[in-house]
């Protein structure tokens, strides 16, 4: 699954994601924009999270 996610990102952006976190953020944006459904997003999130990806939404800003 990870190879397909990377291929899709690279085809759209014409470059590889800098980090796995960038890949997760890309798919979150696709979900928010209605381009993928919740099941697909959940599967992608689970796969990337297992690999250590952290969403930009999960990072706490310093107080």
Secondary structure, 3 states (H helix, E strand, C coil): CHHHHHHHHHHHHCCCCCCHHHHHHHHHHHHHCCCCCHHHHHHHHHHHHHCCCCCCCCCCCCC
